[in-house]
Amino acid sequence: MSAVRDPVSNRSFADWLALLEGLNIAHIELGLERMTLVAGRLGLLRLPSHVITVGGTNGKGTTCALLESVLAAGGYSVGVYSSPHLLDYRERVRIRGTSPEPADFCAAFTAVEAARDGVALTYFEFTTLAALWLFREAAPDVVLLEVGLGGRLDATNAVASDQTVITTVSLDHTDWLGSDREAIGYEKAGIFRSGKPAVCGDPAPPARLLEHAQRLGTPLACTGRDYHWQQQDGLWSFQGLGWRLDGLPVPSLPLMNAATALATLALSPFKPGAEAVASGLRQARLGGRMQQLEPRLWVDVAHNPESAAYLASRLAALPVSGRRLAVVGMLKDKDIAASLAPLRPLIDVWYLAGLGGPRGASADELALQQPGGHCFASVEAALQAAQTACGEQDIVIAFGSFYTVAEVLASKTQQPASA
């Protein structure tokens, strides 16, 4: 008689991912009750590492990448949890610079499945718990938790944190977080902790964010008030919070987020030396952020007005003697008109791509905001047309969503090596 096979412990990594996607990857259900209950059963409400929670509308991922790079250059071990991923689910977790093996994820998923014991979890809650389990097992010096949505009710907020960061506050996810910066700022300030240091990298923080920090007793350092940074002659300097660093190299990631990262380190128990800071800034990278895939192809995950304005500034600085061709695919719940507006003066030809799924905008919906654009059913089709039309002096920029960039990356990885 054959042995009985345990259907949970014998699931493959692919089996687990299929199961998780069955939880509805796009479903959003804010609240901490389920997360706190299961995390408590697993002993994950407080990790053995120094935890820094990073929230904000834009710049969360890049700030985490900058913190990770500078800390690693200083000799500290770092764990990072971020979302969404572009191509590989394992991108969501990095420990000491690499993603865990599929077998490690399977062990984490098995532990979460056993502990939830019938509690209905969303995709993000389940995956966040798995990441926390991996961090607890690895016990790096520092864990960086990127907030998924908002802050106050986000799954990451169930964990005790030692420091918090808010990068910027602007309009996005208004159906969930509120219709103005004050309401959104309050939701994001929900990650603040009493007596624990916090940093805000937004040059004009909402009053409700500042009031919440004061009411909680959160020591909050703000850019332009408590710390300052300045770029000059191809270098930059940081000053404030007991730290002064001059002659720093300009990173490939946004400089304002680098300043936010250094302010965070200035308030932490970790003080990498000047050489480590410079090395970490030079080495910091993050996929999908003004990433050059080919000599004339760039991608960026910009998907809201603030990030689109930054993308426009980066595009304007590129030495392009020909045309700029844009491949854009967006989600219908984004402010499409305001997101395209900063790029209109720079783009010569638009290739509008439909995104699949219930949240994806069709090419026709994009065309309502960008008349005269060429419409395509998919990102791959739009990209192919744009690259066919791209001359020797032209460039193609694909942007509008993590999904858009993921489809471009997937189309490139599927090509033969000789292509």
ABEGO torsion letter per residue (X at the ends): XBBBBBAAAABBAAAAAAAAAAAGAABBBBEAAAAAAAAAAAGAABBABBBBBBBEABGAAAAAAAAAAAAAAAGBBBBBBBOBBAABAAAABBBGGBBBBAAAAAAAAAAAAAAAGGBBBBAAAAAAAAAAAAAAAAGBABBBBBBABEGAABAAAABBBABBBBABBBBBGAAAAEABAAAAAAAAAAABBBGBBBBBABABBBAAAAAAAAAAGBBBBBBGAABBBBBBGGBBBBBEGGBBBBGBBBBABBAAAAAAAAAAAAABABBBBAAAAAAAAAABBBBGBGBBABAABBBBABABAAAAAAAAAAAAABBBABBBBBBBBBBAABBAAAAAAAAAAABABBBBBBBBEAABBBAAAAAAABBGBBBBABAAAAAAAAAAABBAABBBBBBGBAAAAAAAAAAAAABBAAX
